[in-house]
Amino acid sequence: MTPPPGDRLPGCTFCDIVAHDVATDLVLDESSMVAFLDRRPVFPGHVLVVPRLHFETLVDLPLRLVEPLFATTRRVAGAVARAMEADGSLVLMNNRVSQSVPHLHIHVVPRRFKDGLRGFLWPRQRYEDDEAEARVAAAVRAALATEAISDAPQQGG
């Protein structure tokens, strides 16, 4: 049985890291967020930023933790770029699809020009036509208009 969001999930690798039950190279350990080196980095300096409490996806994260998560990620992105003497960074989050650990986490990967990752994530494509693009935009606008702004977890993450 899955515990309520925010509790520690038994068997969750990231919950174990946050609790210091699993050794890892922590780079940041604060009251609401933790950051540590990815064990299988895209490039050296690849860091994962995670909330201390267990939430599976971004839409599960309470609004009160959204700002700390992104403020921490911003700090880590700057620090990683400086520490690794990188030209910039890739900041990425998967929500369920391609999410290897079901604990919300943001990847911060140092990037360099000509590092070979150009377009590595997704092949880009155009909409079939202007009408198809308009239908998608209308669907997203409608979903946003009916969204309840609250601190409760939402579906669809």
C-alpha positions in Angstrom: 0.0 0.0 0.0 1.3 3.4 -0.9 1.5 5.9 2.0 -0.1 9.3 1.8 2.0 11.8 -0.2 4.7 13.3 1.9 5.4 10.3 4.1 8.4 8.2 3.6 7.8 5.3 1.2 9.4 2.0 2.3 11.7 0.7 -0.4 12.0 4.1 -2.1 15.7 4.7 -2.9 15.4 8.4 -2.7 13.6 8.3 0.6 16.4 6.1 1.9 19.0 8.6 0.6 17.1 11.5 2.3 17.1 9.6 5.6 20.8 8.9 5.2 20.1 5.1 5.1 21.9 4.8 1.8 25.4 6.3 1.2 25.6 8.9 -1.6 27.5 12.0 -2.4 25.2 14.7 -1.0 25.9 18.2 -2.3 23.0 19.9 -0.5 21.1 18.9 2.6 18.4 21.4 3.7 15.2 21.3 5.6 12.9 20.6 2.6 15.2 19.7 -0.2 18.2 17.4 -0.8 20.6 17.3 -3.8 23.1 14.5 -4.6 25.2 13.2 -7.4 23.5 10.9 -9.9 25.2 7.5 -9.7 25.0 7.1 -13.4 25.6 10.6 -14.7 25.2 11.8 -18.2 28.3 13.9 -17.5 30.3 14.4 -14.3 28.5 16.8 -12.0 25.0 15.5 -12.9 23.0 16.2 -9.8 19.5 15.2 -8.6 17.4 17.6 -6.6 14.6 15.9 -4.5 12.1 17.0 -1.9 12.8 15.5 1.5 9.2 14.3 1.7 7.9 11.6 -0.7 5.9 12.9 -3.7 5.8 10.9 -6.9 5.3 13.7 -9.5 5.3 17.5 -9.8 1.5 17.7 -9.7 1.6 15.7 -6.4 3.8 18.3 -4.8 2.0 20.8 -2.5 2.1 24.4 -3.7 4.1 25.4 -0.5 7.0 23.2 -1.8 7.0 24.3 -5.4 9.0 27.5 -4.8 11.6 25.8 -2.6 12.0 23.0 -5.2 12.6 25.4 -8.0 14.7 27.9 -6.0 16.9 25.0 -4.9 17.2 23.7 -8.5 18.1 27.2 -9.6 20.9 27.4 -7.0 22.2 23.9 -7.9 22.1 24.6 -11.6 24.3 27.7 -11.1 26.7 25.8 -8.7 27.0 22.8 -11.1 27.8 25.1 -14.0 30.5 26.9 -12.0 32.0 23.8 -10.4 32.2 21.9 -13.7 33.2 24.9 -15.7 30.3 24.2 -18.0 28.7 26.5 -20.6 25.2 25.9 -19.2 23.0 23.1 -17.9 20.1 20.8 -18.8 17.3 20.9 -16.2 14.9 18.0 -16.7 12.1 16.3 -14.8 10.1 13.1 -15.8 6.6 12.6 -14.4 5.7 8.9 -14.5 6.8 8.2 -18.1 10.5 7.6 -18.1 10.7 8.2 -14.3 13.0 5.5 -13.1 12.5 6.3 -9.4 8.9 7.2 -8.4 10.1 10.0 -6.1 9.9 13.5 -7.6 13.4 14.6 -8.8 14.9 17.1 -11.1 18.1 16.3 -13.1 20.7 19.1 -13.3 23.2 18.1 -16.0 26.2 20.3 -16.8 26.3 21.0 -20.6 29.0 22.2 -22.9 28.7 23.4 -26.5 29.3 20.4 -28.8 28.9 17.9 -26.0 27.0 15.6 -28.4 23.5 15.9 -26.7 21.9 18.2 -29.3 18.4 17.0 -29.7 19.1 13.8 -27.8 15.8 13.9 -25.8 13.1 14.1 -28.4 12.6 14.4 -32.1 10.7 17.6 -32.8 7.9 17.7 -35.2 5.4 20.2 -36.5 1.6 20.0 -36.0 -0.3 18.5 -38.9 -1.8 21.9 -39.7 -2.8 25.2 -38.0 -6.2 23.7 -37.0 -4.5 20.8 -35.2 -2.3 23.2 -33.3 -5.3 25.3 -32.4 -7.2 22.3 -31.1 -4.3 21.3 -28.8 -4.0 24.9 -27.5 -7.8 25.0 -26.9 -7.6 21.7 -25.0 -4.8 22.9 -22.7 -6.5 26.3 -22.1 -9.7 24.5 -21.2 -7.8 22.2 -18.8 -6.1 25.2 -17.2 -9.5 27.0 -16.8 -11.0 24.2 -14.9 -7.9 23.5 -12.7 -8.5 24.1 -9.0 -5.6 26.0 -7.5 -5.0 24.3 -4.2 -2.3 22.7 -2.1 -3.9 19.3 -2.7 -2.2 16.8 -5.1 -3.7 16.8 -8.6 -4.2 14.0 -11.1 -2.4 13.7 -14.4 1.3 13.9 -13.4 
